[in-house]
Amino acid sequence: TLIRGVGASPGRYTGRARVVPVGPEPPAVERGDILVVENAGPAWTPVFPLLGGLVLDGGAVFQHAALVAREYGIPAVVMTREATSVVPDGQTIAIDADKGLVDLAPPG
């Protein structure tokens, strides 16, 4: 199953999805997690160095989260519209930000 979006920071990564609701506090993530969220604002920047990837339902290529992802070299796919409702928390997913794809069933 593929989710399509727009690549906002290039690269590919396979890891554990950490699906979280939007809130004022940065989410608890572990090193290498792929953060899957509706949107991520400046308050969440401190967790970015831990991330292996970023997937947003909304966002834009020139928004803060995308810019910070590029600075840290974190593959990011934005504007998926549905990732938080389709990706189960804890599932292994693969993102290909070069193509703007999120694969819910990556080859093992």
Helices and strands as residue ranges (DSSP letters): E 2-4, E 6-9, E 12-19, E 34-37, G 42-50, E 53-56, H 64-72, E 76-78, H 83-86, E 92-96, E 101-103
